[in-house]
Amino acid sequence: MDYISIYKEIIVLFMIMGVGYFSSRLGVITSSAADEISKLLMKVTLPALIIVSMNQTFNKELLINSIGILIISICVHVAFIFVAYLWSKWFDLPQEKMSVLRFLIIFGNTTFMGYPIINAVYGELGLFYASSYNFVAILLIFSYGIILLSKRGSGSILKKLLNPGFIAVIVGYILFFMQIEFPYVILSSLQLVGNLTIPLALIIIGNSLVSIPLKELFVDKQLWYVSLLRLIVIPVILLIILKQLGLNNYLVGISVIMSAIPAALFAGVFARTNGCDGNLGDRGAVLTHILSIITIPLIIYLL
């Protein structure tokens, strides 16, 4: 198992966060500039990245396993949603905070962290299956995720769904199943714009950490509960269930690893642009990524 490659991917993420942190310290990126960059991420660069990432070659020979991964992904996300809902009933917290905590439990960093780790463990074939798993995650994060973080009475569900990210998912699905190829100039432009997403998101997280005392990152009990559910409890339960079903190694391994990925990097950005506690989202994303240095190798070892 190439653990070195896994650790390298995690370290790179934190290095770029450091750029955002020190840029803020030096006054290069102000809070107002960070807000504008967050809007750019949500409305331009992330939709471009989604469309490009869904530009996969359809292979009928892999269709059965892809459908299997897709079904497992649906079940896993339904389980995450159900567990997050039950967990929220135990605590009396403001909606703006509880919605963010539930978002952190349900949605993982499956694209930016999941793909590199799957590639390190399973190679290119693993990436194909990981993209099938991620279809469900992308679709839900721009539908249920937006609705979850939106304040009650803040608009119709249809209006919330008609956001650039959700539209990009629909376009991506159409292009994938119809195998429509973009002209080089369009595809290359989308790739260049989409490639801005990961570093900009990490820089924004690093920027937000300037206003967070270090102790706040580790003393919030709610974030530790979220991390335990997200990184250990649900992935281990999923591993036990899938093993009992006798599925092949690809279906079990990829599904479990993708479910054990730390919380979505965009948790803070999503929360901030929908009127919730963006600071809490940033702290949750960073804490789960720090803990994943230990938990991801542990989950892979259990596999």
TISE-663081 format. One record per residue (C-alpha): x, y, z. Coordinates in nm, 4 decimals, m for minus. Example, Ala and Ser with C-alpha at 12.3 -4.5 7.8 and 13.67 -1.06 7.14 Angstrom:
<lumdrens>
+----------+----------+----------+
:     east :    north :       up :
+----------+----------+----------+
:   1.2300 :  m0.4500 :   0.7800 :
:   1.3670 :  m0.1060 :   0.7140 :
+----------+----------+----------+
</lumdrens>
This chain:
<lumdrens>
+----------+----------+----------+
:     east :    north :       up :
+----------+----------+----------+
:   0.0000 :   0.0000 :   0.0000 :
:   0.1468 :   0.3379 :  m0.1013 :
:   0.0961 :   0.5232 :   0.2282 :
:   0.3628 :   0.7791 :   0.1348 :
:   0.1534 :   0.9022 :  m0.1597 :
:  m0.1508 :   0.9333 :   0.0675 :
:   0.0405 :   1.1419 :   0.3217 :
:   0.1852 :   1.3587 :   0.0469 :
:  m0.1629 :   1.4444 :  m0.0815 :
:  m0.2728 :   1.5498 :   0.2678 :
:   0.0407 :   1.7575 :   0.3271 :
:  m0.0037 :   1.9404 :  m0.0051 :
:  m0.3534 :   2.0466 :   0.1013 :
:  m0.2216 :   2.1956 :   0.4249 :
:   0.0663 :   2.3707 :   0.2480 :
:  m0.1793 :   2.5585 :   0.0247 :
:  m0.3966 :   2.6412 :   0.3280 :
:  m0.0808 :   2.7923 :   0.4747 :
:  m0.0515 :   3.0219 :   0.1735 :
:  m0.4025 :   3.1517 :   0.2434 :
:  m0.3277 :   3.1915 :   0.6154 :
:  m0.0128 :   3.3988 :   0.5674 :
:  m0.1663 :   3.5953 :   0.2792 :
:  m0.4350 :   3.7076 :   0.5214 :
:  m0.1824 :   3.7801 :   0.7949 :
:   0.0122 :   4.0013 :   0.5551 :
:  m0.3024 :   4.1808 :   0.4382 :
:  m0.2848 :   4.0451 :   0.0831 :
:  m0.6363 :   3.8953 :   0.1057 :
:  m0.8948 :   4.0903 :   0.3052 :
:  m1.2197 :   3.9434 :   0.4404 :
:  m1.4214 :   4.1236 :   0.1715 :
:  m1.1906 :   3.9876 :  m0.0986 :
:  m1.2326 :   3.6375 :   0.0471 :
:  m1.6113 :   3.6730 :   0.0214 :
:  m1.5849 :   3.7689 :  m0.3458 :
:  m1.3504 :   3.4772 :  m0.4158 :
:  m1.6010 :   3.2437 :  m0.2463 :
:  m1.8690 :   3.3641 :  m0.4886 :
:  m1.6303 :   3.3087 :  m0.7804 :
:  m1.5697 :   2.9531 :  m0.6598 :
:  m1.9384 :   2.8690 :  m0.6242 :
:  m2.0613 :   3.0293 :  m0.9438 :
:  m1.7738 :   2.9871 :  m1.1902 :
:  m1.4718 :   2.7681 :  m1.1135 :
:  m1.6457 :   2.4799 :  m0.9310 :
:  m1.9155 :   2.4333 :  m1.1999 :
:  m1.6376 :   2.4269 :  m1.4607 :
:  m1.4498 :   2.1630 :  m1.2600 :
:  m1.7649 :   1.9497 :  m1.2250 :
:  m1.8315 :   1.9475 :  m1.5988 :
:  m1.4703 :   1.8543 :  m1.6769 :
:  m1.4541 :   1.5813 :  m1.4086 :
:  m1.7698 :   1.4175 :  m1.5491 :
:  m1.6206 :   1.4102 :  m1.8979 :
:  m1.5500 :   1.0339 :  m1.8757 :
:  m1.5433 :   0.7663 :  m2.1462 :
:  m1.8445 :   0.5373 :  m2.1170 :
:  m1.7323 :   0.1732 :  m2.1128 :
:  m2.0053 :  m0.0928 :  m2.1235 :
:  m1.7708 :  m0.3574 :  m1.9826 :
:  m1.7500 :  m0.1591 :  m1.6590 :
:  m2.1209 :  m0.0798 :  m1.6496 :
:  m2.2197 :  m0.3474 :  m1.3955 :
:  m1.9578 :  m0.2478 :  m1.1388 :
:  m2.0360 :   0.1207 :  m1.2003 :
:  m2.4053 :   0.0597 :  m1.1279 :
:  m2.3046 :  m0.1304 :  m0.8143 :
:  m2.0895 :   0.1597 :  m0.6936 :
:  m2.3703 :   0.4020 :  m0.7774 :
:  m2.6233 :   0.2048 :  m0.5709 :
:  m2.3825 :   0.1789 :  m0.2777 :
:  m2.3152 :   0.5524 :  m0.2981 :
:  m2.6880 :   0.6268 :  m0.2834 :
:  m2.7267 :   0.3997 :   0.0212 :
:  m2.4228 :   0.5496 :   0.1943 :
:  m2.5415 :   0.9074 :   0.1481 :
:  m2.8926 :   0.8182 :   0.2640 :
:  m2.7325 :   0.6627 :   0.5732 :
:  m2.5225 :   0.9763 :   0.6333 :
:  m2.8334 :   1.1950 :   0.6007 :
:  m3.0306 :   0.9707 :   0.8387 :
:  m2.7513 :   0.9545 :   1.1000 :
:  m2.6974 :   1.3317 :   1.0810 :
:  m3.0692 :   1.3895 :   1.1313 :
:  m3.0906 :   1.1568 :   1.4326 :
:  m2.7736 :   1.3039 :   1.5800 :
:  m2.9106 :   1.6594 :   1.5484 :
:  m3.2100 :   1.5623 :   1.7628 :
:  m2.9820 :   1.5070 :   2.0615 :
:  m2.8570 :   1.8662 :   2.0712 :
:  m3.0402 :   2.1953 :   2.1063 :
:  m2.8397 :   2.4204 :   1.8759 :
:  m2.9316 :   2.7151 :   1.6492 :
:  m3.0303 :   2.6140 :   1.2974 :
:  m2.7360 :   2.8073 :   1.1457 :
:  m2.4946 :   2.5914 :   1.3469 :
:  m2.6743 :   2.2568 :   1.3363 :
:  m2.7209 :   2.2752 :   0.9586 :
:  m2.3452 :   2.3207 :   0.9137 :
:  m2.2664 :   2.0286 :   1.1469 :
:  m2.5060 :   1.8040 :   0.9556 :
:  m2.3472 :   1.9194 :   0.6286 :
:  m2.0038 :   1.8233 :   0.7668 :
:  m2.1282 :   1.4734 :   0.8539 :
:  m2.3003 :   1.4077 :   0.5211 :
:  m2.0599 :   1.5492 :   0.2635 :
:  m1.6958 :   1.4517 :   0.2254 :
:  m1.4055 :   1.5912 :   0.0270 :
:  m1.4564 :   1.3129 :  m0.2262 :
:  m1.3149 :   1.4997 :  m0.5254 :
:  m1.0075 :   1.6775 :  m0.3920 :
:  m0.9031 :   1.4177 :  m0.1319 :
:  m1.0903 :   1.1088 :  m0.2489 :
:  m0.9577 :   1.0903 :  m0.6047 :
:  m0.5855 :   1.1217 :  m0.5135 :
:  m0.6161 :   0.8564 :  m0.2424 :
:  m0.8144 :   0.6151 :  m0.4624 :
:  m0.5531 :   0.6670 :  m0.7336 :
:  m0.2741 :   0.5850 :  m0.4858 :
:  m0.4516 :   0.2658 :  m0.3752 :
:  m0.6303 :   0.1355 :  m0.6874 :
:  m0.4873 :   0.3229 :  m0.9859 :
:  m0.6761 :   0.4470 :  m1.2938 :
:  m0.9500 :   0.1823 :  m1.2797 :
:  m1.0204 :   0.2885 :  m0.9239 :
:  m1.0590 :   0.6486 :  m1.0407 :
:  m1.3263 :   0.5435 :  m1.2894 :
:  m1.5279 :   0.3751 :  m1.0160 :
:  m1.4639 :   0.6656 :  m0.7792 :
:  m1.6146 :   0.9028 :  m1.0352 :
:  m1.9293 :   0.6846 :  m1.0383 :
:  m1.9491 :   0.7064 :  m0.6580 :
:  m1.8955 :   1.0795 :  m0.6746 :
:  m2.1870 :   1.1387 :  m0.9150 :
:  m2.4282 :   1.0954 :  m0.6250 :
:  m2.2207 :   1.3144 :  m0.3937 :
:  m2.2032 :   1.6006 :  m0.6431 :
:  m2.5733 :   1.5786 :  m0.7235 :
:  m2.6717 :   1.5830 :  m0.3540 :
:  m2.4355 :   1.8578 :  m0.2425 :
:  m2.5839 :   2.1006 :  m0.4945 :
:  m2.9424 :   2.0042 :  m0.4166 :
:  m2.9950 :   1.8706 :  m0.0641 :
:  m2.6804 :   2.0482 :   0.0594 :
:  m2.7989 :   2.3901 :  m0.0571 :
:  m3.1475 :   2.3320 :   0.0862 :
:  m3.0001 :   2.2133 :   0.4192 :
:  m2.7922 :   2.5286 :   0.4618 :
:  m3.0552 :   2.7724 :   0.3374 :
:  m3.2555 :   2.9556 :   0.6004 :
:  m3.6198 :   2.8590 :   0.6299 :
:  m3.8447 :   3.0805 :   0.4248 :
:  m3.5520 :   3.2108 :   0.2196 :
:  m3.7031 :   3.1116 :  m0.1153 :
:  m3.8596 :   2.8251 :  m0.3088 :
:  m3.6868 :   2.4881 :  m0.3353 :
:  m3.6844 :   2.5154 :  m0.7152 :
:  m3.5009 :   2.8476 :  m0.6982 :
:  m3.2438 :   2.6978 :  m0.4606 :
:  m3.1871 :   2.4053 :  m0.6963 :
:  m3.1275 :   2.6296 :  m0.9958 :
:  m2.7757 :   2.7181 :  m0.8856 :
:  m2.4652 :   2.6971 :  m1.1084 :
:  m2.3341 :   2.3835 :  m0.9372 :
:  m2.6552 :   2.1843 :  m0.9777 :
:  m2.6911 :   2.2953 :  m1.3392 :
:  m2.3297 :   2.1876 :  m1.4004 :
:  m2.4097 :   1.8396 :  m1.2630 :
:  m2.7062 :   1.8024 :  m1.4982 :
:  m2.4983 :   1.9208 :  m1.7942 :
:  m2.2204 :   1.6821 :  m1.6928 :
:  m2.4605 :   1.3865 :  m1.6792 :
:  m2.5976 :   1.4692 :  m2.0252 :
:  m2.2486 :   1.4959 :  m2.1725 :
:  m2.1415 :   1.1699 :  m2.0032 :
:  m2.4319 :   0.9516 :  m2.1127 :
:  m2.4517 :   1.0994 :  m2.4623 :
:  m2.0711 :   1.0951 :  m2.4960 :
:  m2.0641 :   1.4475 :  m2.6387 :
:  m1.7105 :   1.5744 :  m2.6880 :
:  m1.6264 :   1.9418 :  m2.6411 :
:  m1.4115 :   2.1198 :  m2.8998 :
:  m1.0547 :   2.1542 :  m2.7755 :
:  m1.0769 :   2.5277 :  m2.7101 :
:  m1.3870 :   2.4896 :  m2.4896 :
:  m1.2598 :   2.1857 :  m2.2985 :
:  m0.9180 :   2.3420 :  m2.2443 :
:  m1.0774 :   2.6657 :  m2.1195 :
:  m1.3021 :   2.4770 :  m1.8768 :
:  m1.0040 :   2.2756 :  m1.7496 :
:  m0.7973 :   2.5865 :  m1.6843 :
:  m1.0821 :   2.7602 :  m1.5021 :
:  m1.1770 :   2.4450 :  m1.3106 :
:  m0.8166 :   2.3884 :  m1.2025 :
:  m0.8366 :   2.7140 :  m1.0065 :
:  m1.0952 :   2.5616 :  m0.7744 :
:  m0.8806 :   2.3476 :  m0.5454 :
:  m0.6082 :   2.6043 :  m0.4676 :
:  m0.8592 :   2.8892 :  m0.4293 :
:  m1.0759 :   2.6836 :  m0.1921 :
:  m0.7738 :   2.5925 :   0.0199 :
:  m0.6533 :   2.9530 :   0.0243 :
:  m0.9957 :   3.0710 :   0.1432 :
:  m0.9940 :   2.8129 :   0.4238 :
:  m0.6461 :   2.9254 :   0.5268 :
:  m0.7648 :   3.2855 :   0.5160 :
:  m1.0572 :   3.2115 :   0.7472 :
:  m0.8306 :   3.0392 :   1.0021 :
:  m0.6666 :   3.3701 :   1.0878 :
:  m0.9736 :   3.4651 :   1.2906 :
:  m0.9885 :   3.1252 :   1.4649 :
:  m0.7800 :   3.0779 :   1.7831 :
:  m0.5955 :   2.7461 :   1.7575 :
:  m0.7634 :   2.6109 :   2.0712 :
:  m1.1079 :   2.6598 :   1.9131 :
:  m1.0110 :   2.4073 :   1.6487 :
:  m0.9712 :   2.1298 :   1.9045 :
:  m1.2017 :   2.2155 :   2.1970 :
:  m1.5384 :   2.2165 :   2.0184 :
:  m1.6965 :   1.8873 :   2.1302 :
:  m1.9555 :   1.9015 :   1.8534 :
:  m1.6825 :   1.8960 :   1.5884 :
:  m1.5220 :   1.5939 :   1.7557 :
:  m1.8557 :   1.4092 :   1.7474 :
:  m1.8916 :   1.4986 :   1.3797 :
:  m1.5364 :   1.3823 :   1.3064 :
:  m1.5926 :   1.0497 :   1.4827 :
:  m1.9087 :   0.9799 :   1.2815 :
:  m1.7609 :   1.1020 :   0.9530 :
:  m1.4194 :   0.9350 :   0.9725 :
:  m1.4650 :   0.6173 :   1.1773 :
:  m1.8145 :   0.5045 :   1.2789 :
:  m2.0005 :   0.5042 :   0.9467 :
:  m1.7058 :   0.3768 :   0.7337 :
:  m1.6429 :   0.0837 :   0.9724 :
:  m2.0126 :  m0.0093 :   0.9792 :
:  m2.0205 :   0.0116 :   0.5981 :
:  m1.7105 :  m0.2106 :   0.5748 :
:  m1.8729 :  m0.4773 :   0.7921 :
:  m2.1976 :  m0.4716 :   0.5896 :
:  m2.0298 :  m0.4819 :   0.2467 :
:  m1.7985 :  m0.7655 :   0.3541 :
:  m2.1006 :  m0.9678 :   0.4608 :
:  m2.2553 :  m0.9164 :   0.1155 :
:  m1.9559 :  m1.0809 :  m0.0490 :
:  m1.8895 :  m0.7998 :  m0.2983 :
:  m1.5622 :  m0.7748 :  m0.4904 :
:  m1.2649 :  m0.5775 :  m0.3607 :
:  m1.3252 :  m0.2757 :  m0.5851 :
:  m1.6856 :  m0.2296 :  m0.4733 :
:  m1.5987 :  m0.2699 :  m0.1052 :
:  m1.2691 :  m0.0809 :  m0.0978 :
:  m1.3643 :   0.2229 :  m0.3040 :
:  m1.6994 :   0.2655 :  m0.1300 :
:  m1.5458 :   0.2448 :   0.2166 :
:  m1.2540 :   0.4772 :   0.1409 :
:  m1.4809 :   0.7374 :  m0.0217 :
:  m1.7108 :   0.7245 :   0.2829 :
:  m1.4115 :   0.7772 :   0.5158 :
:  m1.2857 :   1.0924 :   0.3435 :
:  m1.2766 :   1.4085 :   0.5639 :
:  m1.5509 :   1.6694 :   0.5436 :
:  m1.6000 :   1.8746 :   0.2276 :
:  m1.3530 :   2.1604 :   0.1884 :
:  m1.6418 :   2.3755 :   0.0670 :
:  m1.8388 :   2.3411 :   0.3914 :
:  m1.7410 :   2.6907 :   0.5019 :
:  m1.7904 :   2.8427 :   0.1567 :
:  m2.1333 :   2.6799 :   0.1192 :
:  m2.2366 :   2.7888 :   0.4685 :
:  m2.1099 :   3.1450 :   0.4247 :
:  m2.2885 :   3.1973 :   0.0924 :
:  m2.6157 :   3.0607 :   0.2349 :
:  m2.6262 :   3.2654 :   0.5538 :
:  m2.4930 :   3.0014 :   0.7963 :
:  m2.1823 :   2.9810 :   1.0178 :
:  m1.8981 :   2.9677 :   0.7647 :
:  m1.6358 :   2.9808 :   1.0397 :
:  m1.7737 :   2.6572 :   1.1874 :
:  m1.7661 :   2.4933 :   0.8448 :
:  m1.4021 :   2.5901 :   0.7956 :
:  m1.3042 :   2.4578 :   1.1394 :
:  m1.4851 :   2.1304 :   1.0786 :
:  m1.3199 :   2.0827 :   0.7397 :
:  m0.9722 :   2.1528 :   0.8792 :
:  m1.0153 :   1.9338 :   1.1898 :
:  m1.1380 :   1.6327 :   0.9924 :
:  m0.8486 :   1.6714 :   0.7470 :
:  m0.5979 :   1.6799 :   1.0335 :
:  m0.7510 :   1.3691 :   1.1924 :
:  m0.7646 :   1.1932 :   0.8546 :
:  m0.3849 :   1.1671 :   0.8621 :
:  m0.4464 :   0.8908 :   1.1172 :
:  m0.7918 :   0.7619 :   1.0253 :
:  m0.7528 :   0.7072 :   0.6486 :
:  m0.4499 :   0.4756 :   0.6803 :
:  m0.6385 :   0.2963 :   0.9612 :
:  m0.9433 :   0.2383 :   0.7400 :
:  m0.7232 :   0.1188 :   0.4527 :
:  m0.5464 :  m0.1182 :   0.6933 :
:  m0.8848 :  m0.2608 :   0.8035 :
:  m0.9698 :  m0.3185 :   0.4364 :
+----------+----------+----------+
</lumdrens>
